[in-house]
Amino acid sequence: MELHSIALRDTLIDTLHELIDHTESVYLSLARQYPVLITEMQRSMDTSAAMVGSLAARSEDSSEVSEAVRTTTAVVAKASRDFQTMLTNDDSVFAAMAEGIGHLSSLEDLITRIRVDSEQMELISLNALTVALKAGSSGRAFSFITEELQRIAAKTIALTRDTTRKGQQVGELFREFRDDVTAARHQEQELFQSVQPQLEGCIHDFRQGVAHVHEVFTGMQASSTRIKQPLMTIMQEIQQQDIIKQSIDHVILTLQQMEGGHDADDREAMLDELSFLIALPDLARTVLQEVRDRITRSLEVFDLEARNAHQVMEEVEASRRERLNHLFARGEKTLMADWYSASETLLQDLFQQMRSAMHRKESLSHESRDLVQSVFQIEHNFNSFQTIISRFQNINMASRIEVAKSTVLSSMDTTIDEMNSLTERITDHVQEALDAVQQFISSTNSSITTYRRMIDEQKTRVESLFSEIRTSFSQLHRAQGEMSSQAADFSLFSHSFQNLFESTQHDLNGLRSLLHDLDSIFTTLDRVKQEAAGQRDGILQRMGLDSWDIESQKLVQLIDKFTIYTHKQAAGQLGGFSVDDTSADSGEVTLF
């Protein structure tokens, strides 16, 4: 008797061979791609680790940054020492100026004395004029002398008042100059003392920023290693292909036991064969269900771990973009951009303050020259006193001659002596004042000349110092720029890795189609079982029997060919006999 199921057998076997080919194609494709993917993953990690190492090479302990920091720190320290020297030199010049101005301290008192003496001389001239007028014609010449004395005394008084006014102006200029010097000294001291801490603070911020960048990149690189676990889990799951192939081979062995011809007269042999055919689809279904479960589990593992890997990639990439923007984005308020902007602002601000300090010192130089010019005017007044004193002396001499010639004027001897005494006092006071003025002019002119030269030198030195500072800071700026450039190219997963990862996801769709193939095979196996059962039941009915116990050894012989213990157990349960459990653990692959 020919069974229609026998015709299905070959179709099933062909389908199962195709299933093996299909599973091998999918699993082996994954098996080929995932080692490459793992290799590319490791290469990406090595590349990112090298990038982190390169960033570490720019960290505080690196020779490049250390040299830049060391050079900048040394330049800043040298600038601080030079600024302190400038302050010391300024103090020396200001002290010399103060000493020169000290020579003018007695000037006001001397001018007052000259004025008082001149007023006294004016009174004497009035008394002398009165005596001369009383003497009549004998005192006419003397009256001319006393009138001249009166005019000179009045001129002297006027000159002392003008000198007093100019002296007050000098005093006001001096007070303003002294206040400006004090303010300039205070400004420079604060500025010079703040330069080193501010610049060193900027260097410290740079070092902290570089250390933070290294820490961030190290953290990102470490975070990217989380992708290893899901990929390795998928790699392990790919090994299920060996068991799946052996399982399908067992089903093919089972189906090959289905024979196409039977002796219709030998009903018992026919019933044994039909009972065997009824058991085979169940055994095949049991084995294929296990295959289906394994494929389903593989799909679940692949889906889950692929999602996990994809999530890691997305999280790491999002973190990378966010952190790079936080650290380096141009035109944004970022950590390293903030440092660069702050350092540039600091340098410009300090240099501007230095220029302002130099301009202020130039203003002080102009003030000191104005002060000297004012004193020159006082000197001019005192030189005018010299002419007046000569005339006093001439009048004094003429007065003595006239008194000696006229007995009427003999009573004027005392007056003449007073005139002589006043003339000598005025002469002494004028000379003393003139000496003080000339000493001031001499010492102050020297100080001003020194100060002007020093300002020019300091301006040149300040510009040179800030050029050195800017040059040394430019090393830090270059390091920051190179870090920014490297960061822009920093990638935790290469494009090759990402493309490989995406391509492996297409193979998962192939696994899903295997499940549909298996469902179709299950339907065909059910048809085989139903056909065999129908024929067996017809024979049993004709023989008047309700059931039939298989006595064929074919199932036992089939079990011996199985290499997976769980399949042996399933066959034993269907055949109603026990299987030795010492040969292999449940689910373990056994070899011939």
MIMARLO-820153 format. One line per 2 residues: number of its first residue (from 1); for each residue x, y, z of C-alpha. Coordinates in pm, whole numbers, plus 50000, padded with zeros to 5 digits. Each point is the difference from the previous one (the first is absolute). Example, Ala and Ser with C-alpha at 12.3 -4.5 7.8 and 13.67 -1.06 7.14 Angstrom:
// residues 2
1 = 51230 49550 50780 ~ 50137 50344 49934
END
This chain:
// residues 592
1 = 50000 50000 50000 ~ 50130 50338 49906
3 = 49949 50290 50240 ~ 49940 50352 49880
5 = 50220 50095 50301 ~ 50295 49840 49827
7 = 49968 50258 49726 ~ 50003 50267 50265
9 = 50307 49849 50160 ~ 50234 50103 49723
11 = 49848 50347 49994 ~ 50050 50025 50376
13 = 50357 49878 49977 ~ 50072 50252 49725
15 = 49837 50270 50209 ~ 50206 49899 50303
17 = 50319 50010 49795 ~ 49899 50347 49886
19 = 49930 50083 50363 ~ 50350 49885 50092
21 = 50142 50208 49717 ~ 49790 50297 50108
23 = 50099 49976 50366 ~ 50362 49951 49904
25 = 49977 50297 49769 ~ 49858 50221 50275
27 = 50208 49873 50289 ~ 50319 49968 49799
29 = 49947 50349 49861 ~ 49972 50122 50356
31 = 50295 49781 50093 ~ 50206 50161 49725
33 = 49888 50354 50068 ~ 50013 50008 50377
35 = 50370 49913 50035 ~ 50066 50280 49750
37 = 49761 50219 50198 ~ 50176 49911 50325
39 = 50337 50070 49836 ~ 49874 50334 49870
41 = 49855 50074 50343 ~ 50338 49933 50157
43 = 50168 50212 49735 ~ 49759 50285 50075
45 = 50073 49965 50368 ~ 50373 49990 49935
47 = 49969 50312 49784 ~ 49796 50184 50262
49 = 50242 49882 50269 ~ 50287 50134 49791
51 = 49812 50328 49969 ~ 49955 50012 50376
53 = 50368 49918 50034 ~ 50081 50287 49767
55 = 49786 50229 50213 ~ 50177 49866 50304
57 = 50324 50095 49828 ~ 49870 50356 50013
59 = 49900 49979 50362 ~ 50183 50155 50293
61 = 50265 49728 50006 ~ 50079 50016 49629
63 = 50326 50148 49881 ~ 49829 50234 49754
65 = 49750 50154 50240 ~ 50245 49984 50289
67 = 50252 50191 49791 ~ 49738 50257 49899
69 = 49883 50035 50359 ~ 50357 50013 50130
71 = 50102 50262 49742 ~ 49691 50210 50065
73 = 50043 49978 50376 ~ 50366 50102 49972
75 = 49913 50296 49775 ~ 49728 50109 50242
77 = 50237 49973 50297 ~ 50265 50199 49815
79 = 49744 50264 49905 ~ 49895 50024 50364
81 = 50362 50057 50105 ~ 50045 50263 49730
83 = 49682 50175 50110 ~ 50128 50006 50357
85 = 50327 50151 49876 ~ 49796 50267 49820
87 = 49821 50082 50325 ~ 50333 50026 50184
89 = 50143 50227 49730 ~ 49686 50214 50009
91 = 50028 50030 50377 ~ 50361 50112 49964
93 = 49910 50268 49745 ~ 49697 50117 50196
95 = 50213 50023 50313 ~ 50254 50214 49810
97 = 49719 50224 49878 ~ 49860 50028 50351
99 = 50345 50092 50128 ~ 50030 50267 49731
101 = 49657 50138 50085 ~ 50111 50006 50362
103 = 50239 50277 49906 ~ 49697 50222 49941
105 = 49859 49946 50349 ~ 50163 50323 50132
107 = 49910 50204 49694 ~ 49672 50140 50131
109 = 50162 50116 50324 ~ 50284 50169 49809
111 = 49759 50181 49770 ~ 49803 50119 50302
113 = 50316 50134 50160 ~ 50100 50179 49680
115 = 49656 50159 49982 ~ 50012 50108 50366
117 = 50349 50147 49951 ~ 49882 50178 49685
119 = 49702 50145 50185 ~ 50239 50114 50273
121 = 50222 50153 49732 ~ 49696 50184 49864
123 = 49929 50151 50344 ~ 50362 50105 50037
125 = 49989 50167 49660 ~ 49694 50199 50109
127 = 50174 50115 50320 ~ 50313 50092 49803
129 = 49792 50193 49748 ~ 49840 50200 50280
131 = 50344 50095 50140 ~ 50125 50092 49653
133 = 49703 50226 49936 ~ 50059 50177 50332
135 = 50363 50059 49903 ~ 49888 50212 49706
137 = 50249 50056 49723 ~ 50269 49817 50197
139 = 49790 49686 49999 ~ 49877 50024 49644
141 = 50241 49735 49866 ~ 49925 49775 50295
143 = 49627 50031 49933 ~ 50056 49863 49648
145 = 50189 49709 50156 ~ 49721 49924 50248
147 = 49736 50021 49727 ~ 50197 49746 49797
149 = 50033 49784 50311 ~ 49626 50017 50047
151 = 49937 49892 49639 ~ 50245 49712 50029
153 = 49848 49888 50330 ~ 49653 50007 49845
155 = 50128 49802 49703 ~ 50158 49753 50239
157 = 49672 49959 50186 ~ 49815 49943 49672
159 = 50262 49747 49892 ~ 49971 49813 50329
161 = 49624 49984 49959 ~ 50040 49864 49646
163 = 50260 49755 50126 ~ 49766 49898 50284
165 = 49723 49936 49748 ~ 50231 49795 49782
167 = 50127 49819 50306 ~ 49642 49909 50090
169 = 49951 49871 49647 ~ 50315 49793 50036
171 = 49870 49870 50331 ~ 49670 49901 49841
173 = 50182 49835 49710 ~ 50220 49818 50247
175 = 49702 49872 50200 ~ 49830 49881 49681
177 = 50323 49840 49884 ~ 50050 49831 50336
179 = 49641 49867 49999 ~ 50037 49879 49641
181 = 50330 49832 50082 ~ 49839 49826 50298
183 = 49703 49887 49790 ~ 50226 49883 49716
185 = 50222 49814 50244 ~ 49697 49830 50155
187 = 49858 49912 49658 ~ 50328 49854 49877
189 = 50058 49809 50320 ~ 49654 49842 49985
191 = 50040 49925 49630 ~ 50351 49859 50022
193 = 49915 49791 50304 ~ 49690 49860 49828
195 = 50166 49908 49671 ~ 50170 49683 50119
197 = 49703 49857 50199 ~ 49760 50071 49712
199 = 50221 49848 49733 ~ 50090 49702 50218
201 = 49628 49958 50071 ~ 49940 49993 49626
203 = 50271 49736 49959 ~ 49844 49801 50283
205 = 49660 50017 49829 ~ 50158 49874 49677
207 = 50162 49706 50177 ~ 49673 49922 50175
209 = 49817 50025 49668 ~ 50243 49764 49828
211 = 49974 49754 50289 ~ 49621 50019 49979
213 = 50008 49942 49624 ~ 50217 49693 50053
215 = 49767 49878 50274 ~ 49692 50050 49780
217 = 50154 49821 49701 ~ 50122 49717 50221
219 = 49648 49966 50138 ~ 49848 49996 49651
221 = 50249 49741 49881 ~ 49929 49782 50304
223 = 49626 50038 49945 ~ 50033 49879 49641
225 = 50136 49664 50121 ~ 49649 49918 50122
227 = 49925 49893 49643 ~ 50224 49694 50042
229 = 49755 49805 50215 ~ 49700 49995 49761
231 = 50222 49926 49700 ~ 50177 49715 50179
233 = 49662 49859 50109 ~ 49890 49997 49634
235 = 50328 49831 49906 ~ 49930 49724 50251
237 = 49644 49958 49874 ~ 50122 49952 49644
239 = 50153 49670 50113 ~ 49646 49857 50021
241 = 50031 49927 49628 ~ 50189 49675 50070
243 = 49720 49860 50216 ~ 49731 50125 49759
245 = 50170 49827 49705 ~ 50039 49671 50188
247 = 49636 50019 50111 ~ 49876 50044 49643
249 = 50231 49715 49889 ~ 49825 49781 50258
251 = 49665 50092 49846 ~ 50133 49912 49654
253 = 50124 49664 50137 ~ 49655 49948 50143
255 = 49822 50080 49675 ~ 50235 49774 49804
257 = 49861 49706 50198 ~ 49670 50045 49819
259 = 49986 49723 49732 ~ 49790 50007 49689
261 = 49877 49638 49959 ~ 49838 49736 50227
263 = 49862 49646 49964 ~ 49623 50041 50032
265 = 49957 49634 50109 ~ 50232 50037 50298
267 = 49763 50205 50214 ~ 50218 49984 50312
269 = 50304 50135 49813 ~ 49772 50259 49848
271 = 49873 50107 50343 ~ 50357 50018 50136
273 = 50101 50219 49708 ~ 49694 50224 50028
275 = 50046 50035 50376 ~ 50362 50093 49935
277 = 49887 50258 49742 ~ 49754 50144 50251
279 = 50279 50038 50259 ~ 50252 50157 49760
281 = 49813 50333 49946 ~ 49966 50041 50376
283 = 50371 49939 50045 ~ 50080 50237 49715
285 = 49762 50262 50142 ~ 50161 49966 50346
287 = 50347 50051 49856 ~ 49891 50281 49768
289 = 49812 50170 50281 ~ 50326 50003 50190
291 = 50162 50152 49691 ~ 49721 50257 49984
293 = 50048 50081 50369 ~ 50372 50044 49949
295 = 49947 50229 49702 ~ 49736 50193 50193
297 = 50238 50034 50292 ~ 50278 50110 49764
299 = 49767 50260 49853 ~ 49912 50126 50346
301 = 50367 50011 50100 ~ 50100 50168 49675
303 = 49716 50252 50023 ~ 50067 50081 50365
305 = 50377 50021 49975 ~ 49988 50186 49669
307 = 49769 50254 50163 ~ 50235 50017 50298
309 = 50299 50052 49772 ~ 49812 50261 49797
311 = 49894 50176 50319 ~ 50361 50006 50120
313 = 50107 50147 49667 ~ 49727 50267 50011
315 = 50067 50089 50364 ~ 50375 50016 49948
317 = 49967 50205 49681 ~ 49750 50240 50161
319 = 50231 50035 50298 ~ 50295 50058 49766
321 = 49823 50279 49811 ~ 49875 50163 50319
323 = 50337 49985 50172 ~ 50193 50121 49696
325 = 49760 50291 49967 ~ 50043 50073 50370
327 = 50377 49989 49969 ~ 50088 50139 49660
329 = 49708 50130 49790 ~ 50104 50317 49821
331 = 49785 50304 50057 ~ 49845 49837 50304
333 = 50053 50049 50371 ~ 50213 49691 50056
335 = 50266 49898 50247 ~ 50308 50037 49781
337 = 49849 50284 49796 ~ 49927 50174 50329
339 = 50362 49953 50104 ~ 50127 50132 49666
341 = 49767 50301 50017 ~ 50086 50065 50364
343 = 50374 49980 49935 ~ 49974 50233 49700
345 = 49787 50244 50199 ~ 50241 49983 50293
347 = 50305 50066 49782 ~ 49831 50287 49821
349 = 49872 50145 50327 ~ 50339 49976 50170
351 = 50179 50148 49702 ~ 49744 50281 49985
353 = 50050 50065 50371 ~ 50374 50006 49946
355 = 49962 50246 49716 ~ 49773 50210 50220
357 = 50263 49992 50276 ~ 50268 50108 49751
359 = 49777 50283 49874 ~ 49944 50108 50356
361 = 50374 50006 50059 ~ 50043 50211 49690
363 = 49739 50237 50142 ~ 50201 50012 50322
365 = 50306 50088 49797 ~ 49809 50286 49836
367 = 49875 50112 50341 ~ 50354 50002 50136
369 = 50115 50209 49705 ~ 49713 50243 50059
371 = 50108 50016 50363 ~ 50356 50083 49897
373 = 49877 50264 49754 ~ 49804 50164 50281
375 = 50311 50001 50215 ~ 50192 50153 49709
377 = 49758 50292 50018 ~ 50072 50036 50371
379 = 50370 49990 49916 ~ 49939 50278 49750
381 = 49834 50205 50275 ~ 50293 49946 50232
383 = 50240 50101 49724 ~ 49795 50321 49979
385 = 50058 50041 50372 ~ 50372 50000 49926
387 = 49958 50311 49782 ~ 49792 50167 50269
389 = 50257 49914 50265 ~ 50271 50163 49788
391 = 49790 50314 49983 ~ 49942 49983 50376
393 = 50375 49981 50046 ~ 50056 50295 49762
395 = 49735 50205 50181 ~ 50155 49908 50331
397 = 50340 50122 49877 ~ 49855 50322 49855
399 = 49812 50065 50324 ~ 50319 49972 50203
401 = 50175 50248 49767 ~ 49718 50253 50024
403 = 49980 49970 50379 ~ 50376 50050 50025
405 = 49981 50315 49784 ~ 49721 50170 50197
407 = 50002 50064 50372 ~ 49625 50049 49981
409 = 49966 49630 49915 ~ 50236 49876 50269
411 = 49702 49868 50196 ~ 49941 49749 49717
413 = 50296 49779 50094 ~ 49778 49767 50195
415 = 49754 49982 49711 ~ 50283 49927 49761
417 = 50120 49718 50228 ~ 49648 49851 50006
419 = 49984 50025 49620 ~ 50334 49824 49978
421 = 49887 49730 50244 ~ 49675 49943 49810
423 = 50187 49988 49670 ~ 50237 49735 50138
425 = 49710 49794 50141 ~ 49808 50019 49673
427 = 50319 49905 49816 ~ 50055 49700 50229
429 = 49637 49885 49975 ~ 49993 50039 49624
431 = 50325 49807 49966 ~ 49878 49727 50234
433 = 49674 49970 49805 ~ 50185 50003 49671
435 = 50233 49725 50123 ~ 49699 49788 50101
437 = 49832 50054 49664 ~ 50315 49921 49807
439 = 50064 49688 50208 ~ 49643 49888 49932
441 = 50035 50067 49628 ~ 50334 49823 49982
443 = 49896 49687 50190 ~ 49650 49983 49852
445 = 50121 50047 49644 ~ 50237 49710 50054
447 = 49719 49789 50151 ~ 49762 50090 49719
449 = 50260 49911 49739 ~ 50058 49668 50176
451 = 49627 49946 50033 ~ 49936 50069 49632
453 = 50276 49760 49898 ~ 49867 49742 50246
455 = 49646 50035 49864 ~ 50125 49938 49646
457 = 50197 49698 50119 ~ 49704 49871 50200
459 = 49763 50041 49706 ~ 50237 49801 49783
461 = 50047 49742 50275 ~ 49627 49967 50067
463 = 49930 49943 49631 ~ 50284 49749 49985
465 = 49876 49821 50311 ~ 49647 49976 49870
467 = 50131 49882 49665 ~ 50183 49721 50185
469 = 49689 49924 50207 ~ 49780 49992 49691
471 = 50250 49779 49819 ~ 50012 49756 50291
473 = 49622 50003 50031 ~ 49976 49935 49627
475 = 50162 49661 50069 ~ 49708 49921 50229
477 = 49758 50136 49740 ~ 50156 49774 49735
479 = 49973 49701 50231 ~ 49636 50090 50062
481 = 49941 50039 49625 ~ 50160 49665 49922
483 = 49791 49835 50270 ~ 49690 50157 49847
485 = 50099 49878 49654 ~ 50064 49649 50129
487 = 49673 50005 50190 ~ 49808 50090 49683
489 = 50131 49677 49840 ~ 49950 49792 50314
491 = 49768 49704 49938 ~ 49937 49710 50233
493 = 49863 49775 49724 ~ 50141 50015 49650
495 = 49777 50029 49694 ~ 50111 49650 49899
497 = 49882 49861 50332 ~ 49666 50178 49974
499 = 49946 49877 49642 ~ 50091 49643 50095
501 = 49766 50014 50297 ~ 49711 50117 49783
503 = 50063 49728 49740 ~ 49983 49724 50263
505 = 49648 50111 50088 ~ 49875 49892 49655
507 = 50089 49637 50077 ~ 49751 49999 50285
509 = 49716 50023 49747 ~ 50131 49676 49848
511 = 49964 49829 50338 ~ 49638 50111 50022
513 = 49924 49841 49662 ~ 50140 49669 50136
515 = 49717 49993 50251 ~ 49745 50015 49717
517 = 50181 49714 49821 ~ 49980 49787 50314
519 = 49628 50070 50043 ~ 49944 49879 49643
521 = 50198 49682 50075 ~ 49789 49937 50312
523 = 49686 50011 49783 ~ 50145 49746 49755
525 = 50107 49769 50286 ~ 49646 50009 50134
527 = 49869 49890 49658 ~ 50247 49709 49995
529 = 49890 49891 50346 ~ 49630 50030 49915
531 = 50039 49794 49679 ~ 50196 49724 50179
533 = 49753 49999 50289 ~ 49706 49969 49760
535 = 50152 49698 49826 ~ 50097 49837 50332
537 = 49651 50048 50144 ~ 49844 49841 49686
539 = 50218 49690 50034 ~ 49932 49978 50374
541 = 49626 50018 49931 ~ 50017 49721 49743
543 = 50198 49792 50249 ~ 49755 50080 50280
545 = 50270 50165 50210 ~ 49993 50328 50196
547 = 50376 50067 50022 ~ 50339 49877 49893
549 = 50335 49997 50187 ~ 50294 50049 49771
551 = 50250 49717 50008 ~ 50238 50144 49739
553 = 50360 50063 50100 ~ 50027 50285 49748
555 = 49933 50264 50267 ~ 50272 49855 50222
557 = 50237 49994 49706 ~ 49907 50359 49920
559 = 50076 50113 50355 ~ 50349 49859 49974
561 = 50067 50244 49717 ~ 49898 50305 50205
563 = 50283 50211 50146 ~ 49793 50215 50235
565 = 49875 49837 50319 ~ 49670 50191 50020
567 = 49912 49864 49657 ~ 50076 49644 50118
569 = 49769 50059 50295 ~ 49720 50128 49777
571 = 50033 49695 49771 ~ 50008 49763 50300
573 = 49681 50151 50140 ~ 49826 49957 49664
575 = 50121 49637 49972 ~ 49923 49913 50360
577 = 50354 49902 50101 ~ 50268 50153 50219
579 = 50320 50170 49883 ~ 50335 49974 50174
581 = 50065 50345 50162 ~ 50367 49946 50069
583 = 50120 50069 49651 ~ 49933 50373 49993
585 = 49849 50283 50201 ~ 49663 50140 49897
587 = 50038 50222 49698 ~ 50369 49913 49959
589 = 50125 49921 49656 ~ 50145 49650 49975
591 = 50240 49898 49729 ~ 50029 49668 49820
END
